[in-house]
Amino acid sequence: MLAAMSPSSAAFEPAPVRVVRGRDDACPGALRLHQADDGALARVRVPGGVLAAGQVRALAEAAVELGDGQLETTSRGNVQVRGLAAGCGAELAERLHAAGLLPSLSHDRVRNIVASPLADAMVPQVRALDELLQASPLAPGLSGRFLFALDDGRGDVASLDSDVTLIAQPDGSALLRLGRATAAARVEDGPRAALRAA
């Protein structure tokens, strides 16, 4: 597990790359609602799929009071609120912000982080990457579909089609994968290396 591993000496520091998209990013978020047949849809990013009890309660109340009463989980561990009434976007955003589910308005759609689900040691790595994403002035330029995966070495999320993957290694280092390119990373540098690779 990443948090329990000893660091290796290698660090990965790729040069920054500017991504140019041919069209606008249509991926929904908590602020950019998608109009569906059953009303608006909000996708709430839940880095690592980790929610506190109060956040679950806030999502459930928002679904009942503003939407169709149901919550959906996505394949990336995010939560969707469907059937939202017209004009409720500001109230939804206020509720999500108060619950800690919308900590940065400008980084709403880029907080896509999946992690090995049964590894408590991954939670600090997820939090560190999420904090780095929110602090980055360049991160809002990432697509709302851009995905980070943090794998504890079992391979449960390494096989996902993520853009940047960090995989714990038996020797105590971490493997950073960007597409087919790989590099070794020190464990404590893993979240920073993952963001730099993006």
VODREN-252707 format. One record per residue: residue number from 1; x, z, y of N, C-alpha, C in turn. Coordinates in pm, 1 decimal. Layout:
<sites>
    n       n_X       n_Z       n_Y      ca_X      ca_Z      ca_Y       c_X       c_Z       c_Y
  NUM         X         Z         Y         X         Z         Y         X         Z         Y
...
</sites>
This chain:
<sites>
    n       n_X       n_Z       n_Y      ca_X      ca_Z      ca_Y       c_X       c_Z       c_Y
    1      83.8       0.0    -116.9       0.0       0.0       0.0      88.3       0.0     123.1
    2      48.2     -73.3     224.9     133.2     -92.6     341.1     176.4      36.1     407.6
    3      86.9     129.4     428.7     122.6     250.6     501.2     219.5     337.2     422.3
    4     220.5     325.1     292.1     304.6     410.1     208.8     437.4     343.9     173.0
    5     458.8     219.6     213.9     577.6     146.8     173.3     693.0     172.1     268.4
    6     816.0     166.9     215.4     932.3     175.7     302.2     958.7      39.0     361.9
    7    1009.5      33.2     484.9    1026.9     -94.9     551.7    1146.5    -172.9     498.6
    8    1139.8    -304.5     508.2    1254.5    -389.1     482.2    1318.0    -421.3     616.2
    9    1430.9    -486.5     615.9    1501.1    -509.8     741.7    1458.0    -637.2     811.8
   10    1386.5    -725.6     745.8    1349.4    -852.7     807.2    1226.6    -837.5     894.9
   11    1225.0    -912.0    1004.1    1108.8    -914.6    1093.3    1073.8   -1060.0    1120.1
   12     949.2   -1089.2    1137.2     900.6   -1224.9    1159.4     858.2   -1237.9    1304.4
   13     920.3   -1329.0    1378.3     886.2   -1347.1    1518.6     878.0   -1495.9    1550.3
   14     768.0   -1562.1    1514.8     756.2   -1704.2    1544.8     734.0   -1725.9    1693.6
   15     767.2   -1845.4    1738.0     743.8   -1880.3    1878.1     594.4   -1893.7    1902.1
   16     547.6   -1858.5    2023.3     404.6   -1871.0    2051.8     360.9   -2017.4    2047.9
   17     242.2   -2038.5    1997.3     185.8   -2172.2    1988.0      52.7   -2172.6    2060.2
   18      30.4   -2272.6    2142.9     -96.6   -2283.5    2214.0    -190.0   -2371.7    2132.3
   19    -305.1   -2318.7    2098.2    -402.8   -2393.0    2019.6    -496.6   -2465.9    2114.6
   20    -512.9   -2594.5    2091.0    -604.1   -2674.3    2172.0    -717.0   -2719.7    2081.2
   21    -838.1   -2686.7    2118.9    -954.1   -2723.8    2038.0   -1018.6   -2849.5    2094.6
   22   -1070.1   -2931.1    2005.6   -1137.7   -3052.2    2046.8   -1280.8   -3027.5    2092.2
   23   -1335.8   -2910.5    2058.8   -1472.5   -2877.8    2099.5   -1481.4   -2727.7    2121.5
   24   -1589.1   -2686.7    2186.4   -1608.9   -2544.4    2209.9   -1627.7   -2470.0    2078.4
   25   -1588.0   -2345.7    2077.9   -1604.4   -2258.3    1961.9   -1750.1   -2213.2    1957.3
   26   -1822.6   -2254.7    1855.2   -1965.2   -2223.0    1844.6   -1992.6   -2099.1    1760.7
   27   -1888.0   -2028.2    1719.3   -1906.0   -1911.2    1633.7   -1978.9   -1800.6    1710.0
   28   -2086.5   -1746.9    1653.0   -2160.9   -1642.2    1723.8   -2084.5   -1510.7    1728.8
   29   -2125.7   -1426.4    1819.8   -2066.8   -1293.5    1833.5   -2173.5   -1195.4    1876.5
   30   -2130.0   -1082.6    1926.0   -2224.1    -983.0    1977.1   -2271.7   -1021.3    2116.3
   31   -2190.5   -1098.2    2187.6   -2226.9   -1141.8    2322.3   -2278.3   -1285.0    2325.4
   32   -2225.3   -1368.2    2239.1   -2267.9   -1507.8    2232.1   -2362.2   -1520.6    2113.0
   33   -2489.8   -1511.9    2139.7   -2590.4   -1514.0    2033.8   -2616.4   -1657.4    1989.1
   34   -2650.1   -1670.8    1863.0   -2683.3   -1800.4    1804.9   -2835.1   -1808.8    1790.9
   35   -2892.5   -1917.6    1837.6   -3037.0   -1935.8    1825.5   -3069.8   -1992.5    1687.7
   36   -3142.8   -1916.4    1610.0   -3184.7   -1957.5    1475.6   -3336.3   -1972.0    1473.9
   37   -3390.3   -2020.7    1364.6   -3534.9   -2039.4    1353.4   -3612.0   -1908.7    1366.3
   38   -3551.1   -1798.0    1324.0   -3619.9   -1668.2    1328.0   -3585.1   -1585.7    1451.8
   39   -3526.2   -1647.6    1551.1   -3485.6   -1576.8    1672.8   -3334.7   -1579.0    1685.6
   40   -3283.3   -1505.3    1781.2   -3138.9   -1504.7    1803.0   -3068.0   -1422.5    1695.4
   41   -2942.6   -1458.4    1671.5   -2858.4   -1390.1    1573.8   -2733.5   -1340.8    1645.2
   42   -2698.4   -1215.6    1623.5   -2574.0   -1158.7    1676.2   -2484.1   -1124.9    1558.8
   43   -2357.0   -1162.3    1569.6   -2259.3   -1125.6    1466.4   -2166.4   -1020.7    1526.1
   44   -2167.5    -903.5    1465.6   -2088.3    -790.2    1513.3   -1962.9    -781.0    1427.3
   45   -1845.8    -790.1    1491.3   -1719.6    -781.3    1417.8   -1694.2    -637.4    1375.6
   46   -1657.7    -620.9    1248.3   -1627.7    -489.2    1190.9   -1490.8    -500.8    1123.2
   47   -1381.8    -484.1    1198.4   -1248.5    -500.4    1140.4   -1227.4    -414.7    1015.8
   48   -1186.7    -480.0     908.2   -1163.5    -411.0     782.1   -1289.7    -367.3     711.6
   49   -1406.2    -398.8     768.1   -1533.3    -358.9     707.6   -1559.6    -209.7     714.4
   50   -1489.8    -138.3     801.9   -1500.7       7.3     810.2   -1595.1      46.1     923.2
   51   -1700.0     120.2     888.3   -1797.2     169.6     985.9   -1811.1     320.6     973.3
   52   -1822.7     387.5    1086.0   -1854.6     530.7    1086.8   -2006.1     545.2    1074.1
   53   -2051.8     662.5    1033.9   -2195.9     685.9    1015.2   -2273.9     657.5    1142.9
   54   -2222.4     697.6    1257.6   -2290.7     673.0    1384.3   -2301.9     525.1    1416.4
   55   -2202.9     447.1    1374.7   -2207.6     303.0    1397.1   -2312.3     237.6    1308.2
   56   -2323.1     283.4    1185.5   -2427.0     231.4    1095.3   -2564.4     262.7    1153.3
   57   -2580.2     383.9    1202.6   -2707.5     425.0    1263.0   -2739.3     337.8    1385.3
   58   -2639.7     313.0    1470.3   -2661.0     230.4    1589.6   -2700.6      87.8    1551.5
   59   -2636.6      33.4    1449.2   -2672.6    -100.9    1402.9   -2814.6    -103.9    1347.7
   60   -2849.9      -4.4    1267.5   -2984.8       1.3    1209.6   -3090.1      13.5    1318.7
   61   -3065.5      99.3    1417.1   -3161.3     114.9    1527.0   -3174.6     -13.8    1606.9
   62   -3063.3     -81.9    1632.3   -3069.1    -208.9    1705.3   -3148.4    -312.4    1626.6
   63   -3127.9    -316.7    1495.1   -3200.8    -412.8    1412.2   -3350.4    -386.3    1415.6
   64   -3389.4    -259.9    1407.8   -3531.8    -223.7    1407.0   -3594.3    -244.4    1544.3
   65   -3526.9    -200.8    1648.3   -3585.9    -201.1    1782.1   -3570.5    -333.4    1856.9
   66   -3470.4    -413.8    1821.3   -3447.8    -539.2    1893.4   -3461.8    -662.8    1805.4
   67   -3450.0    -645.2    1674.2   -3451.0    -759.8    1584.1   -3558.9    -750.8    1479.0
   68   -3530.6    -811.3    1363.9   -3630.3    -816.2    1256.5   -3622.8    -695.9    1162.6
   69   -3539.0    -598.9    1193.9   -3530.6    -477.2    1114.5   -3430.6    -480.7    1001.2
   70   -3362.1    -592.9     983.5   -3267.5    -604.2     872.6   -3126.8    -631.4     924.5
   71   -3028.2    -588.3     846.3   -2888.3    -616.4     874.1   -2832.9    -699.5     759.7
   72   -2745.6    -792.5     790.4   -2679.9    -874.0     688.4   -2529.6    -853.1     698.8
   73   -2464.1    -847.9     585.0   -2318.0    -846.2     586.9   -2268.7    -987.2     558.1
   74   -2159.5   -1023.7     621.7   -2101.9   -1156.0     602.3   -1989.3   -1148.0     500.1
   75   -1941.1   -1262.4     457.5   -1830.8   -1266.5     361.4   -1702.5   -1209.6     420.2
   76   -1696.5   -1194.8     551.3   -1578.7   -1138.7     618.2   -1597.3    -991.2     652.4
   77   -1703.7    -931.2     601.3   -1726.3    -788.9     624.7   -1785.2    -756.9     760.0
   78   -1834.1    -856.9     830.7   -1899.8    -833.3     958.6   -2048.8    -810.6     934.9
   79   -2120.7    -776.3    1039.8   -2263.6    -746.3    1028.1   -2341.4    -837.9    1121.6
   80   -2450.8    -891.9    1072.7   -2538.2    -976.0    1154.2   -2671.7    -907.1    1176.1
   81   -2717.9    -915.9    1299.6   -2851.4    -869.4    1337.1   -2930.2    -995.7    1366.7
   82   -3042.4   -1013.6    1297.0   -3120.9   -1136.6    1310.9   -3255.4   -1108.0    1376.1
   83   -3321.9   -1217.1    1412.0   -3456.6   -1207.0    1466.8   -3461.1   -1136.1    1600.3
   84   -3353.9   -1147.5    1677.6   -3348.2   -1080.9    1808.0   -3441.2   -1149.8    1907.1
   85   -3511.3   -1069.3    1982.5   -3603.6   -1121.3    2083.1   -3525.6   -1180.4    2200.0
   86   -3585.8   -1277.0    2266.0   -3523.5   -1337.6    2383.7   -3499.2   -1231.4    2490.6
   87   -3384.4   -1239.4    2553.4   -3354.8   -1150.2    2665.0   -3302.5   -1012.9    2628.1
   88   -3273.8    -987.6    2500.8   -3227.3    -853.4    2462.1   -3075.5    -845.1    2451.2
   89   -3005.0    -951.0    2485.3   -2859.9    -954.6    2469.5   -2786.7    -843.9    2542.9
   90   -2825.7    -816.8    2666.8   -2757.8    -712.3    2744.9   -2780.5    -574.6    2683.5
   91   -2902.6    -547.6    2640.3   -2930.5    -417.7    2578.1   -2854.0    -402.7    2446.7
   92   -2848.5    -509.4    2368.0   -2772.9    -504.8    2243.1   -2625.6    -476.9    2272.3
   93   -2569.5    -546.5    2370.0   -2428.6    -526.3    2405.3   -2402.9    -382.5    2449.3
   94   -2492.8    -325.9    2527.5   -2477.2    -186.4    2571.8   -2478.5     -91.2    2452.8
   95   -2569.1    -112.9    2360.1   -2578.3     -26.9    2241.3   -2451.4     -37.8    2156.1
   96   -2405.4    -160.3    2135.8   -2286.0    -180.8    2054.7   -2163.2    -120.3    2121.3
   97   -2153.1    -136.1    2251.9   -2040.1     -77.8    2325.0   -2041.8      74.6    2313.9
   98   -2158.0     134.5    2331.3   -2170.5     280.6    2322.8   -2133.0     332.5    2183.7
   99   -2155.2     251.4    2080.9   -2123.7     291.8    1943.2   -1979.8     258.1    1903.5
  100   -1904.3     197.9    1994.9   -1766.8     160.4    1963.8   -1754.9      31.5    1885.0
  101   -1861.9     -45.7    1878.8   -1861.8    -171.3    1804.6   -1831.0    -292.3    1891.8
  102   -1821.6    -272.0    2020.4   -1789.2    -378.6    2114.7   -1690.1    -322.0    2216.7
  103   -1567.8    -291.4    2170.6   -1472.6    -224.9    2259.1   -1413.7    -314.4    2367.3
  104   -1417.6    -445.9    2348.3   -1362.0    -539.0    2446.4   -1452.6    -660.6    2456.1
  105   -1506.9    -683.7    2573.4   -1596.7    -797.8    2591.2   -1524.1    -930.1    2570.7
  106   -1401.4    -940.3    2618.7   -1328.6   -1066.8    2609.2   -1274.9   -1094.8    2468.8
  107   -1267.9    -993.8    2384.5   -1211.9   -1010.0    2250.7   -1318.5    -998.7    2140.4
  108   -1443.2   -1007.7    2177.9   -1554.9    -987.6    2084.9   -1541.0   -1069.0    1957.0
  109   -1519.7   -1199.1    1968.2   -1527.0   -1286.5    1850.9   -1395.3   -1303.9    1776.0
  110   -1286.4   -1245.5    1824.0   -1157.1   -1266.8    1757.8   -1113.9   -1149.5    1670.8
  111   -1197.2   -1049.4    1655.6   -1162.1    -929.4    1579.2   -1198.9    -945.4    1431.2
  112   -1162.6   -1060.0    1372.7   -1193.3   -1091.0    1232.9   -1078.1   -1045.9    1143.7
  113   -1091.9    -927.6    1086.8    -988.2    -871.1    1000.8   -1053.5    -823.6     871.4
  114   -1011.8    -882.4     758.9   -1054.9    -831.4     628.7    -937.9    -754.6     568.7
  115    -968.9    -654.7     486.7    -864.7    -574.0     424.3    -907.0    -535.2     283.8
  116    -808.6    -503.5     202.4    -837.0    -455.8      67.0    -937.0    -341.5      76.3
  117   -1053.1    -354.5      12.0   -1162.5    -259.6      34.5   -1143.2    -119.7     -21.8
  118   -1060.4    -103.7    -121.4   -1047.3      27.7    -184.4    -918.2      98.7    -145.5
  119    -851.4      50.3     -43.0    -721.8     105.9      -4.4    -732.3     178.2     129.1
  120    -745.7     309.8     123.1    -750.9     388.6     246.7    -625.9     369.8     330.9
  121    -513.7     340.1     266.3    -388.6     321.5     339.3    -392.3     198.5     428.9
  122    -487.5     108.7     407.9    -497.8     -11.2     490.7    -566.3      17.2     623.9
  123    -644.2     123.0     631.2    -721.3     151.3     753.0    -631.4     162.8     875.9
  124    -518.6     235.4     872.0    -432.8     240.2     990.9    -376.6     103.2    1029.0
  125    -348.0      19.4     929.0    -298.2    -115.4     957.0    -406.5    -199.3    1025.0
  126    -529.4    -187.2     978.1    -641.7    -259.1    1039.1    -659.9    -213.0    1183.4
  127    -659.4     -83.0    1204.4    -676.7     -29.7    1340.2    -565.1     -76.0    1432.4
  128    -441.7     -74.7    1381.5    -328.2    -118.3    1463.7    -342.7    -264.9    1502.6
  129    -379.0    -350.4    1407.5    -396.6    -492.2    1438.1    -511.9    -512.3    1535.2
  130    -621.5    -441.0    1515.4    -736.2    -452.2    1605.9    -697.4    -411.1    1748.3
  131    -622.8    -302.8    1761.8    -579.0    -258.1    1894.5    -485.8    -360.3    1958.8
  132    -395.2    -417.7    1880.3    -305.3    -520.0    1933.1    -382.1    -644.5    1976.0
  133    -479.7    -684.6    1896.0    -563.3    -799.6    1932.9    -631.8    -776.6    2067.0
  134    -691.0    -658.1    2082.5    -763.8    -627.5    2205.2    -671.6    -616.8    2326.6
  135    -546.1    -582.1    2304.7    -450.8    -569.0    2415.0    -386.9    -702.5    2452.4
  136    -403.0    -802.6    2368.5    -338.3    -931.3    2392.0    -419.2   -1018.9    2487.2
  137    -357.1   -1065.7    2595.5    -428.0   -1156.8    2685.3    -444.9   -1296.4    2624.8
  138    -369.6   -1327.7    2519.5    -379.1   -1459.4    2456.2    -480.2   -1463.9    2342.3
  139    -510.0   -1349.6    2282.3    -599.0   -1345.5    2165.8    -737.6   -1405.0    2190.7
  140    -798.0   -1389.5    2309.4    -929.9   -1451.4    2328.2    -929.2   -1603.3    2312.0
  141    -812.0   -1665.3    2313.9    -801.9   -1808.8    2292.2    -813.1   -1849.6    2146.3
  142    -807.9   -1752.0    2055.2    -825.2   -1783.2    1913.2    -970.5   -1821.3    1885.1
  143    -989.5   -1903.0    1786.0   -1124.4   -1939.2    1743.3   -1196.7   -1817.0    1688.2
  144   -1326.9   -1814.1    1702.7   -1407.5   -1708.2    1644.5   -1406.2   -1710.8    1492.6
  145   -1351.3   -1815.5    1434.1   -1339.6   -1825.8    1288.5   -1200.6   -1786.2    1239.7
  146   -1107.6   -1761.2    1331.0    -971.1   -1724.0    1292.5    -976.0   -1593.4    1215.0
  147    -909.3   -1589.4    1099.2    -919.8   -1473.6    1010.6    -783.4   -1415.8     975.2
  148    -772.4   -1284.1     990.0    -656.7   -1207.8     943.8    -696.9   -1138.2     813.9
  149    -606.1   -1135.2     715.6    -630.3   -1062.6     590.5    -513.6    -967.6     566.3
  150    -545.2    -841.3     537.6    -444.1    -740.3     506.4    -466.5    -695.8     362.6
  151    -373.7    -732.2     275.7    -387.1    -707.0     132.4    -290.2    -597.7      89.6
  152    -338.5    -502.4      11.2    -254.7    -389.6     -31.4    -163.4    -423.7    -149.1
  153    -160.4    -548.5    -189.9     -73.5    -591.7    -299.3    -147.7    -624.2    -426.5
  154    -276.0    -591.2    -433.0    -355.9    -621.3    -552.7    -405.6    -764.7    -555.2
  155    -403.4    -831.2    -441.6    -448.8    -969.6    -435.1    -596.8    -986.1    -410.6
  156    -667.5    -877.4    -379.5    -812.8    -888.2    -363.4    -854.9    -962.1    -237.1
  157    -773.3    -964.7    -133.2    -808.1   -1044.6     -15.6    -703.2   -1151.8      13.8
  158    -590.2   -1148.6     -56.2    -485.0   -1248.2     -34.3    -532.2   -1388.7     -69.6
  159    -629.0   -1399.6    -158.9    -676.4   -1531.0    -201.7    -781.8   -1590.1    -108.7
  160    -825.2   -1513.0     -10.5    -921.4   -1567.1      85.5    -854.2   -1675.0     168.9
  161    -931.3   -1761.1     224.1    -877.3   -1869.2     306.3    -854.0   -1817.8     448.5
  162    -762.8   -1721.3     461.7    -736.3   -1663.0     593.3    -629.0   -1743.6     665.4
  163    -625.0   -1728.1     795.3    -525.1   -1797.7     875.8    -391.0   -1725.1     871.6
  164    -395.2   -1593.3     875.9    -275.1   -1510.0     867.0    -302.4   -1400.7     764.7
  165    -211.4   -1386.4     667.7    -227.1   -1285.6     562.8    -102.9   -1198.3     558.4
  166    -123.7   -1068.8     548.4     -15.5    -972.4     531.9     -35.7    -906.4     395.6
  167      65.6    -918.3     307.6      52.2    -870.8     170.0     161.3    -768.0     139.6
  168     120.5    -649.6      96.1     216.2    -546.7      55.8     291.8    -594.2     -67.6
  169     422.0    -567.4     -70.2     507.5    -607.9    -180.8     556.4    -486.3    -258.9
  170     585.0    -503.1    -388.7     631.0    -390.2    -470.2     760.9    -326.4    -419.9
  171     845.0    -404.8    -349.8     972.2    -350.0    -301.9     958.0    -269.0    -173.3
  172     835.9    -253.9    -125.1     813.6    -174.3      -5.3     809.0    -254.6     122.4
  173     826.8    -385.2     113.8     815.6    -469.2     232.9     675.8    -530.1     237.4
  174     655.5    -616.4     332.4     529.4    -689.3     341.0     561.6    -837.4     352.5
  175     478.3    -919.4     294.0     492.6   -1063.8     303.1     390.7   -1113.8     404.1
  176     438.0   -1185.7     502.9     350.6   -1244.2     603.4     332.4   -1390.5     568.1
  177     207.4   -1432.2     555.4     178.6   -1570.0     518.7      97.1   -1635.4     629.3
  178     147.0   -1748.5     676.3      78.9   -1830.0     776.5      65.1   -1968.6     715.6
  179     -54.9   -2000.0     667.1     -71.1   -2123.5     591.7      11.9   -2114.4     465.4
  180     103.2   -2209.8     445.7     192.0   -2206.4     328.4     327.5   -2145.6     361.0
  181     353.9   -2122.4     487.8     480.9   -2061.8     528.3     474.4   -1911.2     506.6
  182     585.4   -1853.5     461.2     591.4   -1709.1     439.2     717.6   -1652.1     502.5
  183     712.7   -1524.6     532.6     828.2   -1452.3     585.5     812.9   -1306.2     548.6
  184     925.3   -1237.7     536.3     921.7   -1093.9     510.5     900.1   -1021.6     642.7
  185     833.6    -908.8     636.0     810.1    -827.0     755.7     828.5    -681.0     718.8
  186     878.1    -604.0     812.4     882.4    -459.8     790.8     739.2    -408.3     799.1
  187     708.9    -308.7     720.2     572.7    -256.7     713.5     522.1    -216.0     851.2
  188     601.2    -140.3     924.0     554.1     -93.7    1054.6     538.7    -207.6    1154.8
  189     602.1    -321.6    1127.6     588.5    -437.8    1215.2     479.1    -532.9    1168.4
  190     414.5    -502.5    1055.5     316.5    -593.5     997.5     205.8    -636.9    1091.5
  191     131.0    -543.6    1153.1      24.5    -586.6    1243.8      76.1    -668.9    1362.6
  192     188.9    -628.4    1420.4     245.2    -702.7    1533.8     290.1    -842.1    1488.5
  193     352.8    -850.4    1371.0     395.7    -979.9    1318.2     275.4   -1069.6    1289.7
  194     167.7   -1011.8    1238.0      46.6   -1090.2    1210.6     -10.6   -1148.1    1339.3
  195     -14.0   -1068.2    1444.7     -65.5   -1117.7    1572.6      26.5   -1224.8    1629.7
  196     156.7   -1203.8    1622.3     250.1   -1304.0    1674.6     237.9   -1434.6    1597.8
  197     211.3   -1426.2    1468.5     195.4   -1547.0    1387.7      70.9   -1625.0    1428.0
  198     -29.8   -1554.3    1476.4    -153.6   -1620.1    1518.6    -127.6   -1707.1    1639.3
</sites>
